[in-house]
Each structure stands twice: as C-alpha cells, then as structure tokens.
Amino acid sequence: MMGACLLLFVGAWAVVRLFSMPVAIGMCVVAMVIPPVAAMVANRRGPEDRWWDDPSGDPKSDEWWDELDGKKRREP
C-alpha cells in the first residue's frame, strides 16, 4: 500500500502534472488517504480476538475487573 502511495505521489508531480493539473491533485489526494487506511488495516483485530479478556497479571486488578464484568459474584 505504501509503494502505491509513493508511486501515485511521484507520478503525479513528475509526469501527470505536465498533462493535467486537476488529475495530479486528485492523485495526491488519493495518496494522502492511503497511509491512514493502511494503518487501520494493519491494526485491525478479528471478531474472535478477545484481547480485552486477557488477564493483566495483577491479581487484585483482574479480580476487580472480573467483578465489574459479572464473571465472579462478590461474596458478602
């Protein structure tokens, strides 16, 4: 994706601007949108990935979160 971004940007100002300035600007706008989209795709988690359920390693904190989530009943 990043290679396409660079190709669009360099191609827009090295070649395309000589023939059509609006097309060159449009290519740069597309190139500008690619990096954030690439970051979102790379950091996406799957629907089965339940990373928030992993224990933190702190027993007191894990017990507190389990109580808030209703996983364990608080004993009176």
N, C-alpha and C positions, 0 to 999 in steps of 0.2 A: 504494500500500500504506500509505503514511504517512497519507494522508487517511482511509482506512478505520480506521486505528488511532485517530486523533483523534475520528472520528465515534463509534466504539464507546465510548471513554472518556467523552467529554462526554455522549453519550446515556445511558450507564449511570447517571451521577450526577445528571443534570438531570431525566430522565424516568423511567427504568426503576426506580430505587430506590424510587420512590413506590408502585409496584405489587408488586415482588418483589426483596427484597434479595439472595437467592442468585443470581438471574439477573443482577443488576447486577454482582455479584462475578465471576461467570463471564465476563461481557463484558469486564471489566477484565483478567482472566487471558488471554483471547484477545488483547486489545490489547497486553498485555505481551509476548506471544510474537511479534507481527508484526515489530517492529524488527530483532531478530536474524535472522529469516528473510529480511527484505528485504536486509540486509547480505550474507548468504550468497549470495542470488540475484544481487545486483549484482556481486559479486566472483568469481563462478564463471567458470572457464575451460573452453573447449570441449575435446573429446578430441583435436582436431587441433592445438591450440595448444601448441607445444613451446617455450615461453618459456625453459626451462632450457638449451636448446641454443644460445641466442644468445651470441655472444662478448661478453666483458665489456669489451674494449678494452685490457686489459693482456696483451700477448703472452706474457709468462712465465707468468701465471696461466692463460691459455687453453691453453697447451701442457701445463701440469701437469694440468689437468682432462681434456684430451683423452687424456693418458697413463693417467690413472686410469680413464676410461671405456672404454679399449681402442680408441680411434679411431686412434691412431697408435702404432706399435711403437717402443719405446725402442731407439735404436741403441747398440750396445756400444762 
